[in-house]
Amino acid sequence: MELLLRIIKGRNDLKIVDMITQNTVPNLYGREVRFDVFAKDTEGISYDFEVQRSDAGAIPLRARYNSSLLDAMEVQKNTHWKDLPKTCVIFITEHDVLKGSKPIYHIHRTIHEMENSLFHDGADIIYVNAACQSTDDSLGRLMHDFHCTDADDMYYPELAERVRFYKTNDKGVTKMCEIMNEVLNEGRAEGLTEGLLTAIRNLMAAQHLSAQDAMNILNIPTELREKLLSKL
C-alpha cells in the first residue's frame, strides 16, 4: 500500500503509519460505508483507497460521501477546525470513469470568482484510470501490475512477491482460504448473491485474477455466472 501511495502521490518520502482494510464507518443519520483500505501517513493525512470495477460505484457523489465520512471519523469532541487533518479519497477505477483520457485526475475545490484559485480546505480526491497501462511511467507500470496474473511479468518486486506468496506458498494458500471463508461467512448475512460478489472481488484483488478465474476457484455454478458478472 505504501508503494501505491508513493506512486499515486508522486512522493517517495511518504510512509504509512496506520492501515485498516475493509473498515466499516457507521453513520447515525444515514447509510454506513465500508472503506476498502483506510490509511494514515506520517504527516497525519487520512486516506480512503477504493478499487472499483463498476463505473456506478465510482461516481463523484460517492467520492464526496466518502470524503465527508473521513472527516467524521477524525472529528473528536472539542476539536478545533484548524486541527482537522487533511484527507484524500483515492478511487482506482477499471475504466476511465471521468472520460478525460487521462491516467490520473486530481480534484480540488476552487474559488470561481478568484480565477479558480484553490480553496485549501484540505480535502482532496484522486481518480486513477487503471485502463491506462503505459510502461513509460511508474503509474502505468503499476496499473499493468494490477491487471497482471503472472508474477514474473510484473514490474514491481513488492507486488510480484505478494502474488507468489498467495499462489505458491503453503502459508499464502492457507491464508487465502481463511480470507475466503471469512468473506463467505459475512456474505451469508448479506444474502447469497452479495456474498458471492464480495468473495469474487476479494479473490480478484488478492490474486490479480479475472472474474472467470475467480469463479472457477470458487466453483460457482455456470447458471449463476452471467448474473454475477453483470453486477461486478
Secondary structure, DSSP 4 states (H G I P E B T S, - for coil): -HHHHHHHHT-TT--EEEEEEEEEE--TTS--EEEEEEEEETT--EEEEEEESSGGGG-HHHHHHHHHHHHHHH--TT--GGGPPPEEEEEEESS-TT-S--SEEEE--EEGGGTTEE---SEEEEEEETT---TTSHHHHHHHHHH---GGG-S-HHHHHHHHHHHH-HHHHHHHHHHHHHHHHHHHHH-HHHHHHHHHHHHHHHHT--HHHHHHHTT--HHHHHHHHHH-
